Amino acid sequence: MAKGSPPAAGLPQRPSPRWSPSSPVPARLARRWGPAAGEWAVGLAVALLFTWWARTVDDNPVVRSGQIAGLAALQFRLAVLGIPLLALVGWAVVRGGARLREWGVRLGAAGVAGLVSGFLAGGQVFMLRGTPWPINGLGGDTGSLDYWAQSVVRTGTFHNVYSPGIPHLVAWLAEQFYHGNAGLVFKPLLIVLTALTCPLVYLAWRMVLRPLPALGVAVLCGVSQYMPYKQYSPLILLLLVPVIAKLAQWLRGSPAFTAWGAVLRGAWLGVMLGVLFITYSGWHVWSFPGAVVLVLALFPWRRAGGRVRGLLLLGGTAVAFLAIGGDYTLKMLGASNTKDLWCSQITLTQPAYLGELPFSAVNWNQPGVFPNVVGTFAGLDFWTVAMIAGLGLAVALGLRRPAVLGLVACFGGSWLLRFGFAERMVSDQNIRLFPHTTFEIQYTLTALAVVGCVLVAERLGDLTRAVAALASERAAATPGLPALPRLPAVRFTAVGALLALLLAGGMAASAITDQYLPAPPSEHTGGSLAWAAHQLRKPDGACPRYAHNGTCTAPPTPPEPPMPTTGTIICHQLWDE
C-alpha cells in the first residue's frame, strides 16, 4: 500500500510497531533493514560459494564426455546446496511465526538467486579450466577493453566514446593484482560479475516487487540474458529497468514526502543511474524515450505542493546523475557523428524477430538438442507468443503498478528506437547499434510475462476466497445445506515456487552453459569463444593444459578500436573465420 493512501475497505487495520513513535530508532531500523541486509548477504555469499566450489570440478572441458561430467558435477553441487536451503524455508513457514516466515521466504529467494547465477559462473570456471584468459581470449570486445585499459595504465585515460567504468576498473585491478597486465583481469572479473548477476537483479527488483515475483524475474531474465564474454553489459540492463520503475513509484508518491525526503530519494536514484551509466551507457539510450514519457505522465501536476516535491525529487536525481556521469554525457554528445558500421546476420534479420540469436544457437545434429516441438504461429515461436500474452495480462491487470509502468516504458522506448534507427541505417550508413535493442525487448517482455502470471494468480486467489466466503455464508443461512470442503492449505506455496524456480534456473543455466563449452571454430557454435581462450600462451610461456594438440599462440596485441565518422556499413557473417 502506498504511503499516505487510505486503508483498503474490509481489511483489518493494526498499528505497525515498525513506525511506532515510541519504538527506539535502532529497533525500527533493524526491523526494516535487517531482512534486506540478510537478503544481500545470503544472495551474494551463496553465489560466490557455488562459484568457488566449482573450482573442484576437474573434468576435461574440451571433450564432450568431460563436458557432460562437468555439467553433472555442477548440477550435483546445485542440489547439495539447494536441498538444505529449501528444507530450512519449509521449516520456517511451517514451524515459525509470521516474522520467521517472512525471513525464511526472503532469504530463501535470495539464496535461490545466488545458486542460479553461481551455476552460470561455475560453468565459466569449468569451461576456462587450465587457462588464465577469458572467453574469446583477447579478441572482439575484450581486445578493445584490453587496449583501453592498457592506455589507462600508461596515461590515466583512453580516447574513445566508450563508457569509462569498465576500462578504468580493469586498469586499477591490473595495477593492484596483475603487475599491469590488463588481459589477466578479465577472466576473474567476468566470472565474479556472472556470479553476482541474479542476486543483484533480485535485490534491484525487490525495490518494487515482493520476493517471489522478484526472484522469477531475476532467474528467468538473468539466465536468458547471460553473455559470458561481456557480462557487465546485460547486468547493467537488468539493473537499470527496476531503478526506472522505482523512480516511477517515488515520483507518484512524492506529494507525501518531505522536501528533504524527496531530495535524498532523488539523489539515491541519481547515484544508481549514474554508476550504471558510466559502466555501460547503451541501455540508457534505448530506455530514455520511454522514461521521459513515464515521468511526464506520473508527475504530480495538479497539486502545488506535489509539484514542488516532484521537482525536488527529479532535481536530486539529475544533480546526482550529472555529478557522476556528466563528463561522460558531454563526451557522448560531442561524438555524435561517430558511426557504427558493423553489420552481421543479426542486423540483417527481419527487425520484428525476437527469438534465439545466432551466437546462442547450436546445430540440430548435436545429441540432446531438438527443434521446437510446440511449433510456431505465423513465424512466432512459443516463447514469443507467451511473452506477448504476458504483456497483455500485465497491462490489463496491473498497469498502475510501478513495476509494470517501468517495464512498459522501457519496452516502448527501445521498440520505437529500434525501428527508427533500422529504417535509416541505409540512408545514413549507420547501424547505431539498433540490434542491441533485442536484449532489452526480450528482457522487458519476459519480466512482464512473469508479472502478468503473478497478477493472474493474485486475482484467482481473491476470487477463490470470495467464492468460499460466499458459500460459507449461504451454508450458515440455509439449514441442511452441506458445507463446502475446506480450501487446501497454502503454507507450502513459497517452497513450491522456490523449488520450481531453482529447478528451472538450474536446467536453463546448464543449457546455456552447454552452448558455450569449448568447441572448435569449425562447429560454428558459441563454444568457439571458450576454445579461443585455450589456444593462447600463458604469461609464463607455457601452453594452457587443454590447448589443441598441445600447441598455442602468443596473445595478440589488440589494435586501437576505430571511431569512424565516414564510410559504409560492412556486413559479416558471425562465424567468418
FIBA-210987 format. One line per field, with one value per residue (C-alpha): residue in three letters; chain; x, y, z. Coordinates in Angstrom, 1 decimal, padded with zeros to 4 digits. Example, Ala and Ser with C-alpha at 12.3 -4.5 7.8 and 13.67 -1.06 7.14 Angstrom:
2
residu: [ALA	SER] .
chaine: [A	A] .
east: [012.3	013.7] .
north: [-004.5	-001.1] .
up: [007.8	007.1] .
end
This chain:
577
residu: [MET	ALA	LYS	GLY	SER	PRO	PRO	ALA	ALA	GLY	LEU	PRO	GLN	ARG	PRO	SER	PRO	ARG	TRP	SER	PRO	SER	SER	PRO	VAL	PRO	ALA	ARG	LEU	ALA	ARG	ARG	TRP	GLY	PRO	ALA	ALA	GLY	GLU	TRP	ALA	VAL	GLY	LEU	ALA	VAL	ALA	LEU	LEU	PHE	THR	TRP	TRP	ALA	ARG	THR	VAL	ASP	ASP	ASN	PRO	VAL	VAL	ARG	SER	GLY	GLN	ILE	ALA	GLY	LEU	ALA	ALA	LEU	GLN	PHE	ARG	LEU	ALA	VAL	LEU	GLY	ILE	PRO	LEU	LEU	ALA	LEU	VAL	GLY	TRP	ALA	VAL	VAL	ARG	GLY	GLY	ALA	ARG	LEU	ARG	GLU	TRP	GLY	VAL	ARG	LEU	GLY	ALA	ALA	GLY	VAL	ALA	GLY	LEU	VAL	SER	GLY	PHE	LEU	ALA	GLY	GLY	GLN	VAL	PHE	MET	LEU	ARG	GLY	THR	PRO	TRP	PRO	ILE	ASN	GLY	LEU	GLY	GLY	ASP	THR	GLY	SER	LEU	ASP	TYR	TRP	ALA	GLN	SER	VAL	VAL	ARG	THR	GLY	THR	PHE	HIS	ASN	VAL	TYR	SER	PRO	GLY	ILE	PRO	HIS	LEU	VAL	ALA	TRP	LEU	ALA	GLU	GLN	PHE	TYR	HIS	GLY	ASN	ALA	GLY	LEU	VAL	PHE	LYS	PRO	LEU	LEU	ILE	VAL	LEU	THR	ALA	LEU	THR	CYS	PRO	LEU	VAL	TYR	LEU	ALA	TRP	ARG	MET	VAL	LEU	ARG	PRO	LEU	PRO	ALA	LEU	GLY	VAL	ALA	VAL	LEU	CYS	GLY	VAL	SER	GLN	TYR	MET	PRO	TYR	LYS	GLN	TYR	SER	PRO	LEU	ILE	LEU	LEU	LEU	LEU	VAL	PRO	VAL	ILE	ALA	LYS	LEU	ALA	GLN	TRP	LEU	ARG	GLY	SER	PRO	ALA	PHE	THR	ALA	TRP	GLY	ALA	VAL	LEU	ARG	GLY	ALA	TRP	LEU	GLY	VAL	MET	LEU	GLY	VAL	LEU	PHE	ILE	THR	TYR	SER	GLY	TRP	HIS	VAL	TRP	SER	PHE	PRO	GLY	ALA	VAL	VAL	LEU	VAL	LEU	ALA	LEU	PHE	PRO	TRP	ARG	ARG	ALA	GLY	GLY	ARG	VAL	ARG	GLY	LEU	LEU	LEU	LEU	GLY	GLY	THR	ALA	VAL	ALA	PHE	LEU	ALA	ILE	GLY	GLY	ASP	TYR	THR	LEU	LYS	MET	LEU	GLY	ALA	SER	ASN	THR	LYS	ASP	LEU	TRP	CYS	SER	GLN	ILE	THR	LEU	THR	GLN	PRO	ALA	TYR	LEU	GLY	GLU	LEU	PRO	PHE	SER	ALA	VAL	ASN	TRP	ASN	GLN	PRO	GLY	VAL	PHE	PRO	ASN	VAL	VAL	GLY	THR	PHE	ALA	GLY	LEU	ASP	PHE	TRP	THR	VAL	ALA	MET	ILE	ALA	GLY	LEU	GLY	LEU	ALA	VAL	ALA	LEU	GLY	LEU	ARG	ARG	PRO	ALA	VAL	LEU	GLY	LEU	VAL	ALA	CYS	PHE	GLY	GLY	SER	TRP	LEU	LEU	ARG	PHE	GLY	PHE	ALA	GLU	ARG	MET	VAL	SER	ASP	GLN	ASN	ILE	ARG	LEU	PHE	PRO	HIS	THR	THR	PHE	GLU	ILE	GLN	TYR	THR	LEU	THR	ALA	LEU	ALA	VAL	VAL	GLY	CYS	VAL	LEU	VAL	ALA	GLU	ARG	LEU	GLY	ASP	LEU	THR	ARG	ALA	VAL	ALA	ALA	LEU	ALA	SER	GLU	ARG	ALA	ALA	ALA	THR	PRO	GLY	LEU	PRO	ALA	LEU	PRO	ARG	LEU	PRO	ALA	VAL	ARG	PHE	THR	ALA	VAL	GLY	ALA	LEU	LEU	ALA	LEU	LEU	LEU	ALA	GLY	GLY	MET	ALA	ALA	SER	ALA	ILE	THR	ASP	GLN	TYR	LEU	PRO	ALA	PRO	PRO	SER	GLU	HIS	THR	GLY	GLY	SER	LEU	ALA	TRP	ALA	ALA	HIS	GLN	LEU	ARG	LYS	PRO	ASP	GLY	ALA	CYS	PRO	ARG	TYR	ALA	HIS	ASN	GLY	THR	CYS	THR	ALA	PRO	PRO	THR	PRO	PRO	GLU	PRO	PRO	MET	PRO	THR	THR	GLY	THR	ILE	ILE	CYS	HIS	GLN	LEU	TRP	ASP	GLU] .
chaine: [A	A	A	A	A	A	A	A	A	A	A	A	A	A	A	A	A	A	A	A	A	A	A	A	A	A	A	A	A	A	A	A	A	A	A	A	A	A	A	A	A	A	A	A	A	A	A	A	A	A	A	A	A	A	A	A	A	A	A	A	A	A	A	A	A	A	A	A	A	A	A	A	A	A	A	A	A	A	A	A	A	A	A	A	A	A	A	A	A	A	A	A	A	A	A	A	A	A	A	A	A	A	A	A	A	A	A	A	A	A	A	A	A	A	A	A	A	A	A	A	A	A	A	A	A	A	A	A	A	A	A	A	A	A	A	A	A	A	A	A	A	A	A	A	A	A	A	A	A	A	A	A	A	A	A	A	A	A	A	A	A	A	A	A	A	A	A	A	A	A	A	A	A	A	A	A	A	A	A	A	A	A	A	A	A	A	A	A	A	A	A	A	A	A	A	A	A	A	A	A	A	A	A	A	A	A	A	A	A	A	A	A	A	A	A	A	A	A	A	A	A	A	A	A	A	A	A	A	A	A	A	A	A	A	A	A	A	A	A	A	A	A	A	A	A	A	A	A	A	A	A	A	A	A	A	A	A	A	A	A	A	A	A	A	A	A	A	A	A	A	A	A	A	A	A	A	A	A	A	A	A	A	A	A	A	A	A	A	A	A	A	A	A	A	A	A	A	A	A	A	A	A	A	A	A	A	A	A	A	A	A	A	A	A	A	A	A	A	A	A	A	A	A	A	A	A	A	A	A	A	A	A	A	A	A	A	A	A	A	A	A	A	A	A	A	A	A	A	A	A	A	A	A	A	A	A	A	A	A	A	A	A	A	A	A	A	A	A	A	A	A	A	A	A	A	A	A	A	A	A	A	A	A	A	A	A	A	A	A	A	A	A	A	A	A	A	A	A	A	A	A	A	A	A	A	A	A	A	A	A	A	A	A	A	A	A	A	A	A	A	A	A	A	A	A	A	A	A	A	A	A	A	A	A	A	A	A	A	A	A	A	A	A	A	A	A	A	A	A	A	A	A	A	A	A	A	A	A	A	A	A	A	A	A	A	A	A	A	A	A	A	A	A	A	A	A	A	A	A	A	A	A	A	A	A	A	A	A	A	A	A	A	A	A	A	A	A	A	A	A	A	A	A	A	A	A	A	A	A	A	A	A	A	A	A	A	A	A	A	A	A	A	A	A	A	A	A	A	A	A	A	A	A	A	A	A	A	A	A	A	A	A	A	A	A	A	A	A	A	A	A	A	A	A	A	A	A	A	A	A	A	A	A	A	A	A	A	A	A	A	A	A	A	A	A	A	A] .
east: [000.0	001.4	002.4	-000.5	-003.2	-006.4	-006.8	-008.4	-012.0	-012.7	-009.1	-008.3	-006.1	-003.5	-000.7	002.7	005.4	007.9	006.5	005.5	006.9	007.6	009.7	013.5	015.2	017.7	014.8	012.8	015.9	016.6	013.0	013.1	016.6	017.5	015.8	017.1	020.6	020.1	019.0	022.1	024.4	022.7	022.4	025.9	027.5	025.7	026.6	030.3	030.4	029.0	031.5	034.4	033.2	033.1	036.9	037.0	035.3	038.4	037.0	038.3	036.3	037.2	036.0	032.3	032.4	034.3	031.8	028.9	030.6	031.4	027.8	026.6	029.1	027.6	024.1	025.1	026.5	023.3	021.3	023.7	023.3	019.7	018.0	019.1	018.1	014.6	014.3	015.1	012.5	009.9	010.7	010.4	006.9	005.6	007.0	007.7	005.6	004.9	008.2	010.2	008.1	008.9	012.6	012.5	010.9	013.1	016.4	015.3	014.6	017.9	019.6	018.0	019.1	022.6	022.6	021.3	023.9	026.5	025.8	026.5	029.7	030.7	030.2	032.5	035.1	034.8	035.0	038.1	039.9	043.6	043.8	044.2	042.4	038.7	036.1	037.2	040.7	041.8	039.6	036.5	035.2	037.7	040.5	039.1	038.7	042.3	043.6	041.7	042.7	046.4	046.0	044.6	047.5	050.0	048.4	045.5	042.9	041.8	040.5	037.1	033.4	033.0	031.7	034.7	033.8	035.0	038.3	039.2	038.2	040.2	043.2	043.0	042.7	045.6	047.9	046.9	047.0	048.4	051.5	049.7	048.7	045.1	044.4	044.6	041.9	039.0	038.6	038.1	036.2	033.7	033.2	032.5	030.1	028.3	028.1	026.6	024.1	021.0	021.4	021.9	018.9	016.8	017.7	017.0	013.6	012.9	012.5	009.2	008.2	007.7	010.3	008.9	008.0	011.4	013.1	011.1	012.2	015.8	016.1	014.4	015.8	019.2	019.8	018.3	020.4	023.7	026.6	029.8	032.3	030.7	028.6	028.7	026.5	023.4	023.9	023.5	020.4	018.9	019.6	018.5	014.8	013.9	015.6	013.4	010.4	011.4	011.6	008.0	006.9	008.6	007.5	003.9	004.2	006.3	003.5	003.6	007.4	009.1	011.3	014.5	012.9	012.2	015.8	017.5	015.4	016.2	019.9	019.9	018.2	020.7	023.7	022.4	021.6	025.0	027.0	025.1	025.6	029.4	029.6	027.6	025.5	023.7	020.7	020.1	019.8	017.2	015.2	015.4	012.3	010.0	011.4	010.7	007.1	006.7	008.0	005.6	002.7	003.3	004.5	002.0	000.9	-002.4	-001.1	001.1	002.9	003.1	004.7	007.4	008.1	008.2	010.6	012.8	012.9	013.8	016.3	018.0	018.1	019.6	022.2	023.5	023.4	025.4	027.9	028.8	028.1	028.1	031.5	030.8	027.5	029.2	031.8	029.0	027.2	030.5	031.0	027.5	029.0	030.7	029.3	028.6	029.4	029.3	026.6	026.1	023.4	021.7	021.4	020.0	017.4	013.8	013.6	010.5	012.2	012.8	013.7	017.0	020.1	022.7	025.5	023.4	022.2	023.5	023.4	020.4	022.6	024.1	022.9	020.1	019.1	015.7	013.7	010.8	008.3	005.5	005.7	005.3	002.4	002.8	006.5	006.4	007.9	006.1	008.1	007.5	003.7	003.9	005.8	003.2	000.4	002.2	002.5	-001.3	-002.0	000.3	-001.1	-004.7	-004.3	-001.6	-000.9	-000.8	001.8	005.4	007.0	004.6	004.9	008.7	008.8	006.3	008.1	011.5	009.9	008.2	011.3	013.5	010.9	010.4	014.2	014.8	012.7	013.5	017.3	016.8	014.8	017.6	020.6	021.0	020.4	022.7	025.1	025.0	023.7	023.6	023.7	020.0	020.3	021.1	017.5	016.7	018.0	016.0	012.9	013.4	014.1	011.1	008.7	009.9	009.6	006.1	005.1	006.3	004.4	001.4	001.3	001.7	-001.2	-003.4	-002.5	-003.5	-006.8	-007.6	-006.7	-009.0	-011.8	-011.4	-011.5	-014.5	-016.4	-015.5	-016.7	-020.0	-020.6	-019.9	-022.4	-025.1	-024.4	-024.8	-028.0	-029.6	-030.1	-029.3	-027.1	-023.8	-020.7	-018.1	-014.8	-012.1	-009.6	-006.2	-003.5	-001.2	001.7	004.0	003.3	006.7	008.5	006.9	007.7	011.3	011.7	010.3	012.5	015.6	014.9	014.1	017.1	019.4	018.2	018.3	021.8	023.0	021.6	023.1	026.5	026.5	026.2	029.4	031.5	034.7	034.2	036.4	035.5	034.5	031.4	030.1	028.8	029.3	031.9	034.4	034.8	035.9	038.0	040.0	040.9	042.6	044.8	046.7	050.1	050.1	052.3	054.9	055.3	053.6	050.5	047.2	046.6	043.9	045.4	044.6	047.4	049.5	050.3	049.3	050.0	051.1	048.2	047.6	048.2	044.8	044.8	043.2	039.4	038.3	035.9	034.7	032.9	032.7	032.4	029.8	028.3	030.1	028.2	030.0	028.8	029.2	031.1	033.5	037.0] .
north: [000.0	003.4	005.7	008.1	006.0	005.2	001.8	-000.8	-001.5	-004.7	-005.2	-005.3	-002.4	-002.7	-000.4	-001.3	-001.4	-000.6	003.0	003.5	006.8	005.1	002.4	003.1	004.2	001.3	-001.2	000.4	000.3	-003.3	-004.4	-002.6	-003.2	-006.4	-008.7	-006.6	-006.9	-010.6	-010.9	-009.1	-011.3	-014.6	-014.0	-012.8	-015.3	-018.3	-017.2	-016.8	-020.0	-022.0	-020.3	-021.2	-024.8	-025.1	-024.9	-028.5	-029.8	-031.5	-032.9	-032.1	-029.1	-029.6	-033.1	-034.0	-036.7	-034.4	-031.6	-033.9	-035.0	-031.3	-030.2	-033.2	-032.1	-028.6	-030.0	-032.2	-029.1	-027.2	-030.0	-030.3	-026.6	-026.2	-029.0	-027.8	-024.3	-025.4	-027.5	-024.5	-022.4	-025.2	-025.4	-021.7	-021.5	-024.5	-024.0	-020.3	-017.3	-014.5	-012.9	-016.1	-017.0	-013.6	-014.1	-017.6	-016.6	-013.6	-015.3	-018.4	-016.4	-014.6	-018.0	-019.4	-016.4	-016.9	-020.6	-020.0	-017.4	-019.3	-022.2	-019.9	-018.6	-022.1	-023.2	-020.4	-021.6	-025.1	-024.1	-022.0	-024.6	-024.5	-021.1	-017.7	-016.0	-015.0	-016.2	-015.3	-014.7	-011.1	-010.9	-008.9	-006.7	-008.0	-006.9	-003.4	-003.2	-004.5	-001.8	001.0	-000.4	-000.6	003.0	004.0	002.1	004.1	007.5	007.6	007.9	006.5	008.1	006.7	007.4	004.0	004.0	004.6	002.5	-000.9	000.2	002.2	-000.7	-003.2	-000.9	-000.4	-004.2	-004.8	-002.4	-003.8	-007.5	-008.4	-006.2	-004.0	-006.9	-006.0	-009.1	-011.3	-009.3	-010.3	-013.9	-013.4	-010.2	-011.6	-014.7	-012.6	-010.4	-013.5	-014.9	-011.7	-011.2	-012.9	-011.8	-008.2	-008.3	-009.9	-007.2	-004.5	-005.8	-006.1	-002.3	-002.7	-006.4	-009.0	-011.7	-014.5	-012.3	-010.6	-014.0	-015.1	-012.0	-012.4	-016.1	-016.1	-012.9	-013.3	-016.7	-015.7	-012.5	-014.3	-013.0	-014.7	-012.6	-009.3	-009.9	-006.4	-005.2	-007.4	-006.8	-003.1	-003.6	-005.9	-003.4	-000.2	-001.1	-001.7	001.7	003.4	001.6	002.8	006.4	006.0	004.8	007.6	010.3	009.3	009.3	012.4	014.7	012.8	013.2	016.0	018.3	016.7	013.3	014.0	015.4	012.4	009.9	011.5	011.7	008.0	007.2	009.6	007.8	004.4	005.8	007.5	004.4	002.3	004.9	005.1	001.3	000.8	003.6	001.9	000.8	004.4	005.5	002.9	003.5	007.3	008.0	005.7	007.1	010.7	009.8	008.0	011.0	013.4	011.0	010.5	013.9	015.4	018.3	019.1	019.8	022.8	021.0	017.9	019.8	021.2	017.7	016.2	018.8	018.3	014.5	015.0	017.7	015.5	012.7	015.0	016.6	013.2	011.7	014.6	014.6	011.0	010.9	014.5	014.5	011.3	012.7	015.7	013.3	011.3	014.3	015.6	012.3	012.2	011.9	008.6	005.8	002.2	000.3	-003.2	-005.3	-009.0	-011.5	-010.3	-006.8	-008.4	-010.4	-009.1	-006.4	-007.7	-011.0	-011.6	-015.2	-017.1	-015.2	-016.9	-016.8	-018.8	-021.3	-024.8	-027.4	-029.7	-032.8	-032.5	-035.1	-033.9	-030.9	-030.9	-028.5	-026.5	-029.3	-026.8	-025.3	-021.7	-019.3	-017.0	-017.1	-016.6	-019.3	-020.4	-018.3	-015.1	-015.8	-016.4	-013.1	-011.2	-012.8	-011.9	-008.3	-008.1	-009.6	-007.3	-004.2	-005.4	-006.3	-004.0	-001.0	001.3	-000.7	000.7	-002.5	-002.7	001.0	000.8	-002.3	-000.9	002.4	000.7	-001.7	001.1	003.3	000.5	-000.7	002.7	003.5	000.0	000.6	004.3	003.6	000.5	002.5	005.0	002.6	002.5	006.2	007.3	004.3	004.0	000.9	002.8	-000.5	-001.0	-004.8	-004.3	-003.4	-007.0	-007.7	-005.0	-006.0	-009.7	-008.7	-006.4	-008.8	-011.7	-009.7	-008.6	-012.2	-013.1	-010.1	-010.9	-014.5	-013.2	-010.8	-013.6	-015.8	-013.0	-012.5	-016.2	-016.3	-013.3	-015.0	-018.3	-016.7	-014.6	-017.7	-019.7	-016.9	-016.5	-020.3	-020.4	-017.6	-019.4	-022.7	-021.0	-019.3	-022.5	-025.4	-028.8	-027.4	-029.3	-027.1	-026.9	-028.7	-026.5	-025.0	-026.7	-025.0	-022.8	-022.8	-024.5	-022.0	-020.3	-023.7	-024.8	-021.6	-021.7	-025.3	-024.7	-021.6	-023.4	-026.4	-024.2	-021.9	-024.9	-026.6	-023.3	-022.4	-025.9	-025.5	-022.0	-023.1	-026.1	-023.8	-022.0	-025.0	-025.2	-026.4	-025.9	-022.9	-025.3	-026.3	-022.7	-022.5	-020.3	-022.8	-021.3	-018.4	-020.6	-022.6	-019.5	-019.0	-022.3	-021.6	-018.6	-018.9	-018.2	-015.4	-017.9	-019.1	-022.5	-023.5	-024.0	-027.5	-028.2	-026.4	-028.2	-030.7	-029.1	-026.0	-022.4	-018.9	-015.7	-013.4	-010.8	-007.1	-005.6	-002.7	000.7	000.4	002.7	005.6	006.1	009.2	008.2	005.0	002.5	-000.4	-003.7	-006.9	-010.0	-013.5	-014.1	-017.3	-016.0	-017.2] .
up: [000.0	-000.9	001.8	002.6	000.8	002.7	004.2	001.9	002.7	004.5	005.6	009.4	010.4	013.1	014.2	012.9	015.5	012.8	012.6	016.2	017.5	020.9	019.3	019.6	016.3	016.3	016.7	013.9	011.6	012.5	011.7	008.3	007.1	008.9	006.4	003.5	004.7	005.1	001.5	000.4	002.5	001.6	-002.1	-002.7	-000.3	-001.9	-005.4	-004.6	-002.6	-005.5	-007.9	-005.6	-005.2	-009.0	-009.0	-007.8	-011.0	-012.6	-015.8	-019.3	-020.6	-024.3	-024.9	-024.9	-022.3	-019.9	-020.6	-019.7	-016.5	-015.6	-016.1	-014.0	-011.3	-011.3	-011.1	-008.1	-006.3	-007.0	-005.4	-002.4	-001.7	-002.8	-000.8	002.6	001.7	000.7	003.8	006.0	004.2	004.7	008.4	008.7	007.0	008.9	012.4	012.6	013.3	010.9	011.3	010.8	007.7	006.2	006.9	005.5	002.2	001.7	002.5	000.6	-002.5	-002.3	-001.9	-005.0	-007.0	-005.8	-006.7	-010.3	-011.2	-009.2	-011.6	-014.6	-013.0	-012.1	-015.7	-016.8	-014.2	-015.7	-019.4	-018.7	-016.6	-017.2	-019.0	-017.5	-020.4	-020.6	-023.0	-026.6	-025.3	-026.2	-029.3	-030.0	-027.3	-024.8	-027.0	-027.2	-023.5	-023.0	-025.3	-023.4	-020.0	-021.0	-022.1	-018.7	-017.0	-019.1	-019.4	-016.9	-019.7	-023.1	-026.2	-027.2	-026.6	-024.8	-021.2	-018.9	-016.0	-017.1	-018.7	-015.5	-013.3	-015.3	-015.2	-011.5	-010.9	-013.3	-011.4	-008.0	-008.6	-012.1	-012.5	-015.0	-017.3	-018.0	-020.1	-016.9	-015.2	-017.5	-016.6	-012.8	-013.3	-015.7	-013.6	-010.5	-012.4	-013.6	-010.1	-008.8	-011.6	-010.3	-006.6	-007.7	-010.1	-007.4	-005.0	-007.5	-008.3	-004.6	-004.6	-006.4	-006.2	-003.4	-003.0	-005.2	-008.2	-008.0	-007.9	-011.0	-012.9	-011.7	-012.6	-016.0	-017.2	-015.6	-017.3	-020.7	-020.9	-020.0	-022.1	-020.7	-022.8	-021.8	-018.7	-017.4	-020.4	-019.6	-015.9	-016.4	-018.4	-015.8	-013.1	-015.0	-015.5	-011.8	-011.0	-013.5	-012.0	-008.6	-010.0	-011.2	-007.8	-005.9	-008.3	-008.0	-004.2	-004.0	-002.7	000.6	001.0	003.0	001.0	002.2	001.8	-001.9	-002.5	-000.8	-002.6	-005.9	-005.1	-004.4	-007.7	-009.4	-007.9	-009.1	-012.6	-012.8	-011.8	-014.3	-017.0	-016.7	-016.7	-019.9	-021.4	-024.2	-022.3	-021.0	-024.7	-025.5	-022.3	-022.4	-024.6	-022.5	-019.3	-020.3	-021.2	-017.9	-015.9	-017.7	-017.1	-013.4	-012.4	-009.8	-011.9	-010.1	-006.6	-005.9	-003.0	-005.1	-008.0	-005.6	-004.2	-007.7	-008.9	-005.8	-006.5	-010.1	-009.3	-006.8	-009.4	-012.1	-009.8	-008.5	-012.0	-013.5	-010.7	-011.7	-015.4	-016.5	-018.1	-020.0	-021.2	-022.7	-024.3	-025.9	-027.2	-028.7	-030.5	-032.0	-035.5	-034.8	-037.0	-036.3	-039.4	-038.1	-039.8	-039.1	-039.8	-036.6	-038.3	-041.4	-039.6	-040.0	-037.4	-035.5	-034.8	-031.1	-030.9	-030.3	-031.6	-033.8	-031.3	-028.8	-031.3	-031.8	-034.6	-034.6	-035.1	-031.6	-029.1	-026.9	-029.0	-030.7	-032.8	-031.3	-030.7	-029.9	-033.4	-034.5	-035.0	-038.0	-037.6	-033.8	-031.6	-028.4	-026.1	-028.1	-028.1	-024.3	-023.8	-025.8	-023.8	-020.6	-021.8	-022.3	-018.9	-017.1	-018.8	-018.3	-014.6	-013.3	-015.4	-012.4	-010.6	-010.7	-012.0	-014.9	-015.7	-015.7	-017.9	-020.4	-020.7	-021.3	-023.8	-025.7	-025.9	-027.2	-029.6	-031.2	-031.4	-032.9	-035.9	-036.2	-036.4	-038.6	-041.1	-041.5	-041.5	-045.3	-045.9	-043.1	-043.5	-039.7	-037.8	-034.5	-032.6	-033.1	-032.9	-029.2	-028.5	-029.0	-025.5	-023.8	-025.6	-024.7	-021.1	-020.6	-022.2	-020.2	-017.0	-017.9	-018.5	-015.0	-013.5	-015.6	-014.3	-010.7	-011.2	-012.6	-009.6	-007.2	-008.9	-008.8	-005.2	-004.4	-006.5	-004.7	-001.3	-002.2	-003.5	-000.4	001.9	000.0	000.1	003.8	004.4	002.4	004.1	007.5	006.5	004.9	007.4	006.0	003.2	003.2	003.8	001.1	001.7	003.2	000.9	000.9	003.0	001.1	003.6	001.1	-001.7	-001.2	-001.0	-004.2	-006.0	-004.8	-005.9	-009.3	-009.9	-008.6	-010.9	-013.9	-013.3	-012.9	-016.1	-018.1	-016.7	-017.7	-021.2	-021.7	-020.3	-022.6	-025.6	-024.7	-023.7	-025.8	-029.4	-032.5	-034.7	-037.5	-035.5	-035.6	-032.1	-029.1	-027.9	-030.3	-027.8	-025.0	-027.4	-028.3	-024.6	-024.5	-027.6	-026.1	-024.4	-020.7	-019.3	-018.2	-021.8	-021.3	-023.3	-021.4	-020.2	-022.9	-025.8	-029.1	-029.9	-027.1	-029.3	-028.7	-030.0	-028.3	-027.1	-029.8	-029.3	-029.8	-032.2	-031.3	-031.7	-034.5	-034.2	-037.8	-038.8	-042.5	-044.5	-045.5	-043.5	-044.0	-043.4	-042.0	-041.1	-037.4	-037.9	-040.5	-039.7] .
end
